[in-house]
Amino acid sequence: MKLPTDNPNPLVRFLLSFWAPSARSMRGWAMASVVVNAGITVTGAGVRVTASGLGCPTWPRCTPDSFVPVLHPEVDPLNMAVEFGNRLLTFLVLAVGVACVLAALRMAPRRTSLVRLAWLQPVGILAQALWGGLVVNTMLNPFTVGTHYLISSGLIAACWLLYARAGEADGPVRRVAHRDIRRLGHVLLAAVFALLVAGVAVSGTGPHSGDEMASRFDLDIEAVARFHADVAYVVVGLTFALMFALRVTNAPSAARRAALGLLGVELLQGVIGYTQYFLAVPAALVLLHVIGSTLVWIAALRVVTSLRTRDPESASVAHSPTEAAAAV
Protein backbone atom coordinates (compact mmCIF):
# COMPACT_ATOMS: atom_id res chain seq x y z
CA MET A 1 0.00 0.00 0.00
CA LYS A 2 1.37 3.39 -1.00
CA LEU A 3 1.62 5.81 1.90
CA PRO A 4 0.79 9.56 1.58
CA THR A 5 4.39 10.35 2.45
CA ASP A 6 5.52 8.39 -0.64
CA ASN A 7 4.16 11.15 -2.88
CA PRO A 8 6.75 12.06 -5.55
CA ASN A 9 6.20 15.79 -5.05
CA PRO A 10 8.67 17.00 -2.37
CA LEU A 11 6.42 19.89 -1.31
CA VAL A 12 3.48 17.54 -0.80
CA ARG A 13 5.69 15.14 1.16
CA PHE A 14 6.84 18.03 3.33
CA LEU A 15 3.27 19.13 4.10
CA LEU A 16 2.13 15.59 4.77
CA SER A 17 5.05 15.03 7.15
CA PHE A 18 3.20 17.05 9.77
CA TRP A 19 -0.39 17.04 8.46
CA ALA A 20 -0.62 13.28 7.91
CA PRO A 21 2.40 12.17 9.94
CA SER A 22 3.86 8.72 10.36
CA ALA A 23 5.95 7.66 13.34
CA ARG A 24 9.00 8.21 11.16
CA SER A 25 8.09 11.76 10.17
CA MET A 26 7.22 12.57 13.80
CA ARG A 27 10.72 11.52 14.80
CA GLY A 28 12.10 13.55 11.92
CA TRP A 29 10.43 16.72 13.17
CA ALA A 30 11.57 15.98 16.71
CA MET A 31 15.17 15.62 15.53
CA ALA A 32 14.81 18.83 13.52
CA SER A 33 13.77 20.56 16.74
CA VAL A 34 16.90 19.25 18.47
CA VAL A 35 19.04 20.60 15.64
CA VAL A 36 17.49 24.08 15.44
CA ASN A 37 17.49 24.55 19.22
CA ALA A 38 21.13 23.49 19.36
CA GLY A 39 21.84 25.79 16.42
CA ILE A 40 20.34 28.89 18.00
CA THR A 41 22.28 28.13 21.18
CA VAL A 42 25.50 28.21 19.16
CA THR A 43 24.55 31.34 17.20
CA GLY A 44 23.73 33.01 20.51
CA ALA A 45 27.29 32.32 21.57
CA GLY A 46 28.39 33.79 18.25
CA VAL A 47 26.57 36.99 19.15
CA ARG A 48 28.50 37.12 22.42
CA VAL A 49 32.00 36.43 21.06
CA THR A 50 31.57 39.03 18.28
CA ALA A 51 30.58 41.67 20.86
CA SER A 52 27.18 41.98 19.17
CA GLY A 53 25.08 41.44 22.29
CA LEU A 54 23.69 44.98 22.16
CA GLY A 55 23.76 45.23 18.36
CA CYS A 56 20.02 45.72 18.73
CA PRO A 57 19.99 47.89 21.86
CA THR A 58 16.23 47.57 22.52
CA TRP A 59 13.62 44.82 22.63
CA PRO A 60 11.33 43.83 20.97
CA ARG A 61 12.40 46.52 18.52
CA CYS A 62 15.93 46.42 17.16
CA THR A 63 16.27 50.16 17.65
CA PRO A 64 13.95 52.49 19.59
CA ASP A 65 12.00 53.33 16.44
CA SER A 66 12.34 50.24 14.23
CA PHE A 67 11.82 46.47 14.41
CA VAL A 68 14.47 45.95 11.71
CA PRO A 69 18.07 47.20 11.64
CA VAL A 70 18.56 50.82 10.63
CA LEU A 71 21.71 52.87 10.79
CA HIS A 72 22.37 54.04 14.32
CA PRO A 73 25.29 56.33 15.19
CA GLU A 74 26.19 54.40 18.36
CA VAL A 75 25.94 50.85 16.99
CA ASP A 76 28.22 49.07 14.51
CA PRO A 77 26.15 47.88 11.50
CA LEU A 78 27.87 44.47 11.56
CA ASN A 79 27.04 43.95 15.24
CA MET A 80 23.45 44.97 14.55
CA ALA A 81 23.21 42.49 11.68
CA VAL A 82 24.62 39.65 13.80
CA GLU A 83 22.24 40.28 16.69
CA PHE A 84 19.21 40.78 14.43
CA GLY A 85 20.08 37.59 12.52
CA ASN A 86 20.04 35.64 15.75
CA ARG A 87 16.63 37.12 16.61
CA LEU A 88 15.30 36.04 13.20
CA LEU A 89 16.40 32.45 13.87
CA THR A 90 13.87 32.38 16.71
CA PHE A 91 11.11 32.29 14.08
CA LEU A 92 12.69 29.22 12.45
CA VAL A 93 12.90 27.47 15.82
CA LEU A 94 9.29 28.42 16.54
CA ALA A 95 8.15 27.15 13.13
CA VAL A 96 9.75 23.75 13.75
CA GLY A 97 8.18 23.66 17.22
CA VAL A 98 4.73 24.37 15.73
CA ALA A 99 5.30 21.63 13.14
CA CYS A 100 6.04 19.21 15.98
CA VAL A 101 2.78 20.18 17.70
CA LEU A 102 0.78 19.74 14.48
CA ALA A 103 2.41 16.36 13.80
CA ALA A 104 1.68 15.17 17.35
CA LEU A 105 -1.94 16.36 17.15
CA ARG A 106 -2.51 14.81 13.71
CA MET A 107 -0.98 11.40 14.46
CA ALA A 108 -3.44 8.53 14.32
CA PRO A 109 -3.89 7.28 16.91
CA ARG A 110 -3.05 10.42 18.87
CA ARG A 111 -0.51 9.90 21.64
CA THR A 112 -1.03 12.21 24.62
CA SER A 113 2.60 11.84 25.73
CA LEU A 114 3.86 13.20 22.40
CA VAL A 115 1.35 16.05 22.36
CA ARG A 116 2.45 17.21 25.81
CA LEU A 117 6.14 17.05 24.92
CA ALA A 118 5.54 18.83 21.61
CA TRP A 119 3.70 21.72 23.31
CA LEU A 120 6.77 22.35 25.48
CA GLN A 121 8.55 23.65 22.40
CA PRO A 122 6.47 26.66 21.28
CA VAL A 123 5.72 27.54 24.90
CA GLY A 124 9.40 27.31 25.84
CA ILE A 125 10.51 29.24 22.76
CA LEU A 126 8.12 32.10 23.55
CA ALA A 127 9.36 32.14 27.14
CA GLN A 128 12.92 32.14 25.84
CA ALA A 129 12.15 35.11 23.58
CA LEU A 130 10.76 37.06 26.53
CA TRP A 131 13.84 36.19 28.55
CA GLY A 132 15.94 37.48 25.65
CA GLY A 133 14.25 40.84 26.15
CA LEU A 134 15.31 40.73 29.80
CA VAL A 135 18.88 40.00 28.70
CA VAL A 136 18.90 43.15 26.57
CA ASN A 137 17.17 45.30 29.20
CA THR A 138 19.68 44.24 31.86
CA MET A 139 22.58 45.21 29.55
CA LEU A 140 23.78 41.59 29.21
CA ASN A 141 23.94 40.87 32.92
CA PRO A 142 25.91 37.59 33.16
CA PHE A 143 23.16 35.96 35.24
CA THR A 144 20.47 36.62 32.63
CA VAL A 145 22.82 35.65 29.78
CA GLY A 146 23.78 32.40 31.50
CA THR A 147 20.17 31.56 32.30
CA HIS A 148 19.33 32.18 28.63
CA TYR A 149 21.79 29.41 27.72
CA LEU A 150 20.49 27.03 30.40
CA ILE A 151 16.89 27.51 29.26
CA SER A 152 18.04 26.52 25.77
CA SER A 153 19.60 23.41 27.27
CA GLY A 154 16.26 22.58 28.87
CA LEU A 155 14.50 22.99 25.54
CA ILE A 156 17.03 20.70 23.88
CA ALA A 157 16.28 18.09 26.56
CA ALA A 158 12.54 18.35 25.87
CA CYS A 159 13.15 18.02 22.12
CA TRP A 160 15.38 14.98 22.59
CA LEU A 161 12.82 13.33 24.86
CA LEU A 162 10.17 13.90 22.18
CA TYR A 163 12.49 12.24 19.66
CA ALA A 164 13.09 9.25 21.95
CA ARG A 165 9.42 8.84 22.92
CA ALA A 166 8.29 9.05 19.28
CA GLY A 167 10.32 5.89 18.64
CA GLU A 168 8.73 4.00 21.53
CA ALA A 169 5.29 2.71 22.44
CA ASP A 170 3.25 3.98 25.41
CA GLY A 171 3.57 1.04 27.77
CA PRO A 172 5.39 1.13 31.11
CA VAL A 173 9.10 1.88 31.12
CA ARG A 174 11.21 -1.25 30.75
CA ARG A 175 14.87 -1.14 31.73
CA VAL A 176 17.36 -2.64 29.28
CA ALA A 177 20.17 -2.53 31.84
CA HIS A 178 20.47 -3.14 35.56
CA ARG A 179 18.59 -0.56 37.63
CA ASP A 180 21.81 0.64 39.29
CA ILE A 181 23.35 1.24 35.89
CA ARG A 182 20.35 3.33 34.95
CA ARG A 183 20.75 5.28 38.19
CA LEU A 184 24.39 5.84 37.26
CA GLY A 185 23.18 7.22 33.94
CA HIS A 186 20.96 9.71 35.75
CA VAL A 187 23.83 10.75 38.02
CA LEU A 188 25.96 11.25 34.91
CA LEU A 189 23.30 13.44 33.32
CA ALA A 190 23.08 15.55 36.49
CA ALA A 191 26.87 15.90 36.49
CA VAL A 192 26.82 17.05 32.86
CA PHE A 193 24.21 19.68 33.72
CA ALA A 194 26.41 20.81 36.63
CA LEU A 195 29.24 21.08 34.11
CA LEU A 196 27.09 23.36 31.95
CA VAL A 197 26.32 25.55 34.97
CA ALA A 198 30.02 25.74 35.84
CA GLY A 199 30.73 26.68 32.24
CA VAL A 200 28.18 29.50 32.50
CA ALA A 201 30.03 30.78 35.57
CA VAL A 202 33.32 30.76 33.63
CA SER A 203 31.71 32.56 30.67
CA GLY A 204 30.17 35.15 32.97
CA THR A 205 33.51 35.83 34.65
CA GLY A 206 35.90 35.81 31.70
CA PRO A 207 36.14 37.87 28.51
CA HIS A 208 33.67 37.91 25.60
CA SER A 209 30.80 39.43 27.54
CA GLY A 210 28.91 40.42 24.39
CA ASP A 211 29.53 44.15 24.77
CA GLU A 212 32.09 46.36 26.48
CA MET A 213 29.35 47.81 28.69
CA ALA A 214 28.26 44.40 30.01
CA SER A 215 28.97 43.54 33.64
CA ARG A 216 30.88 40.43 34.81
CA PHE A 217 30.65 38.11 37.81
CA ASP A 218 32.97 39.28 40.58
CA LEU A 219 34.81 35.95 40.77
CA ASP A 220 38.38 34.76 40.41
CA ILE A 221 38.57 33.50 36.83
CA GLU A 222 41.41 31.07 37.66
CA ALA A 223 39.44 29.49 40.50
CA VAL A 224 36.24 29.26 38.46
CA ALA A 225 38.07 27.71 35.50
CA ARG A 226 39.72 25.13 37.76
CA PHE A 227 36.37 24.23 39.31
CA HIS A 228 34.91 23.82 35.82
CA ALA A 229 37.80 21.49 34.93
CA ASP A 230 37.27 19.50 38.15
CA VAL A 231 33.61 18.93 37.29
CA ALA A 232 34.68 17.86 33.81
CA TYR A 233 36.98 15.21 35.35
CA VAL A 234 34.04 13.91 37.40
CA VAL A 235 31.90 13.69 34.25
CA VAL A 236 34.59 11.77 32.36
CA GLY A 237 35.09 9.44 35.32
CA LEU A 238 31.37 8.70 35.52
CA THR A 239 31.30 8.07 31.79
CA PHE A 240 34.15 5.54 32.10
CA ALA A 241 32.30 3.86 34.97
CA LEU A 242 29.11 3.64 32.94
CA MET A 243 30.95 2.23 29.93
CA PHE A 244 32.58 -0.43 32.10
CA ALA A 245 29.28 -1.36 33.75
CA LEU A 246 27.51 -1.65 30.41
CA ARG A 247 30.32 -3.80 29.07
CA VAL A 248 30.54 -6.31 31.94
CA THR A 249 26.74 -6.72 32.09
CA ASN A 250 26.48 -7.27 28.34
CA ALA A 251 24.04 -4.38 27.95
CA PRO A 252 22.46 -3.70 24.53
CA SER A 253 24.87 -2.41 21.91
CA ALA A 254 22.86 0.80 21.46
CA ALA A 255 23.54 1.80 25.07
CA ARG A 256 27.23 0.96 24.77
CA ARG A 257 27.55 2.96 21.55
CA ALA A 258 25.82 5.92 23.19
CA ALA A 259 28.25 5.86 26.13
CA LEU A 260 31.25 5.56 23.81
CA GLY A 261 29.97 8.48 21.72
CA LEU A 262 29.59 10.60 24.85
CA LEU A 263 33.17 9.82 25.91
CA GLY A 264 34.48 10.78 22.48
CA VAL A 265 32.71 14.15 22.55
CA GLU A 266 33.91 14.78 26.12
CA LEU A 267 37.55 14.12 25.21
CA LEU A 268 37.35 16.39 22.17
CA GLN A 269 35.71 19.06 24.30
CA GLY A 270 38.53 18.74 26.83
CA VAL A 271 41.12 19.34 24.11
CA ILE A 272 39.28 22.46 22.97
CA GLY A 273 38.89 23.70 26.55
CA TYR A 274 42.55 23.38 27.47
CA THR A 275 43.65 24.85 24.13
CA GLN A 276 41.50 27.95 24.55
CA TYR A 277 42.73 28.33 28.14
CA PHE A 278 46.40 28.29 27.15
CA LEU A 279 45.77 30.57 24.14
CA ALA A 280 44.07 33.23 26.30
CA VAL A 281 40.52 32.36 25.24
CA PRO A 282 40.35 33.33 21.54
CA ALA A 283 36.83 33.97 20.29
CA ALA A 284 36.84 31.19 17.66
CA LEU A 285 37.71 28.54 20.23
CA VAL A 286 35.05 29.86 22.63
CA LEU A 287 32.50 29.30 19.89
CA LEU A 288 33.83 25.77 19.30
CA HIS A 289 33.66 25.12 23.03
CA VAL A 290 29.97 26.12 23.09
CA ILE A 291 29.33 23.76 20.17
CA GLY A 292 31.12 21.05 22.13
CA SER A 293 29.14 21.69 25.31
CA THR A 294 25.89 21.44 23.35
CA LEU A 295 26.98 18.14 21.81
CA VAL A 296 28.03 16.78 25.22
CA TRP A 297 24.57 17.59 26.58
CA ILE A 298 22.81 15.91 23.65
CA ALA A 299 25.10 12.86 23.91
CA ALA A 300 24.37 12.57 27.64
CA LEU A 301 20.63 12.71 26.95
CA ARG A 302 21.10 9.99 24.34
CA VAL A 303 22.86 7.80 26.91
CA VAL A 304 20.03 8.10 29.44
CA THR A 305 17.28 7.36 26.91
CA SER A 306 19.23 4.34 25.61
CA LEU A 307 19.00 2.67 29.03
CA ARG A 308 15.24 2.09 28.85
CA THR A 309 12.45 1.49 26.40
CA ARG A 310 8.67 1.14 26.35
CA ASP A 311 6.63 -1.74 24.98
CA PRO A 312 3.09 -1.47 23.60
CA GLU A 313 0.55 -1.18 26.40
CA SER A 314 -1.36 -4.29 25.36
CA ALA A 315 1.68 -6.41 24.59
CA SER A 316 2.57 -9.27 26.83
CA VAL A 317 6.27 -9.67 26.25
CA ALA A 318 8.14 -12.73 27.44
CA HIS A 319 11.58 -11.49 28.41
CA SER A 320 14.69 -13.58 28.04
CA PRO A 321 16.61 -14.63 31.18
CA THR A 322 19.22 -11.97 30.40
CA GLU A 323 16.57 -9.21 30.26
CA ALA A 324 14.93 -10.48 33.43
CA ALA A 325 18.25 -10.36 35.26
CA ALA A 326 18.92 -6.83 33.93
CA ALA A 327 15.61 -5.61 35.33
CA VAL A 328 16.54 -6.62 38.90
HELIX and SHEET records of a PDB file:
HELIX    1   1 PRO A    4  ASP A    6  5                                   3    
HELIX    2   2 PRO A   10  TRP A   19  1                                  10    
HELIX    3   3 ALA A   23  VAL A   49  1                                  27    
HELIX    4   4 PRO A   77  ARG A  106  1                                  30    
HELIX    5   5 THR A  112  ASN A  137  1                                  26    
HELIX    6   6 PRO A  142  ALA A  166  1                                  25    
HELIX    7   7 ARG A  179  THR A  205  1                                  27    
HELIX    8   8 ILE A  221  VAL A  248  1                                  28    
HELIX    9   9 SER A  253  PHE A  278  1                                  26    
HELIX   10  10 ALA A  283  THR A  305  1                                  23    
HELIX   11  11 PRO A  321  ALA A  326  1                                   6    
SHEET    1   A 2 VAL A 173  ARG A 175  0                                        
SHEET    2   A 2 ARG A 308  ARG A 310 -1                                        
END                                                                             
